[in-house]
């Protein structure tokens, strides 16, 4: 039996209230102060992860800090909390640890955590990229776009994740624009993509201009605040937001029912998996970063597969192959922490059609 663990944390105080209902009557600052006093705990035992080749069990362990706390408290303090969660995972018998949500963003993206533990650590970013690109293409199809004919933009293209996403999309897109702040780095990336794929891509540092003409957007910047607002997007646009913190303003969800925003793919896990914890997904569904940890465990690849901020196309392609081998597959979309149904997507299409006709 292979064994893994995955670190989770409350995104905000409302997540704490789901576990402890009484805290909804307390001010947020009181609840966050209480969290500082809590040690990491085992949240649940994960059973039934089974592929044709292996079986695994695992655990969710908590880092008791909200996203706001993780991003605002001193990194050394937050890293210590994450390491404590990792030590608990070791005691439970895990052979690899996955970092979830904002625990993979803080500091050096897992490098320090891995150095201080006796088990390998992965951020899950390789499989996140693989599923994000796959989900972007599928969402575009559902919205009526053929990627070869759509205007596609990658925002934050010169970053480690953005450059890999851009290269993968360049294999199909014919109208691809790379957006970043450093034109020299954009030119270098464009030349690399031309050399590897044959596609001559456009480059620009004009974010708003690129967004206004794009049918399909994949965004993954390191901005600390939202950079994509409702007025930036054309009717019917598809946006895959891979960034944490998010690049897309929550105003888009409220003010633009004609735009489809997704976080990337929801992954179906093979076997009769029971997470014994409700994180808002249908049965057997998980985030791609969670799935990467499970894939590596099933494969017996107990190594720090994705660490730090460097990422390669080869890593992404390899984890996608291993996912396929063990039976993991894309199974849905999320948008602003909410699962999207086919009916939701059809409503976006209808709104987009009406808005285009009105223009």
Secondary structure, 3 states (H helix, E strand, C coil): CEEEEEEECCCCHHHHHHHCHHHHHCCHHHHHHHHCCCCCCEEEEEEEEECCCCEEEEEEEECCCCHHHHHHCCHHHHHHHHHHHHHHHHHHCCCEEEECHHHHCCCCCCHHHHHCCCCEEECCHHHHHHHHHHHHHHHHHHCCCCCCCCEEEEECCCCHHHHHHHHHHCCCCCEEEEECCCHHHHHHHHHHHHHHHCCCCEEECCHHHHHHHCCEEEECCCCCCCCECHHHCCCCCEEEECCCCCCECHHHHHHCCCCEEECCEEEECCCCCECCCCCCCCCCEEEHHHHHHHHHHHHCCCCCCCCCCCCCHHHHHHHHHHHHHHCCEEEEEEECCEEECHHHHHHHHHHHHHHHHHC
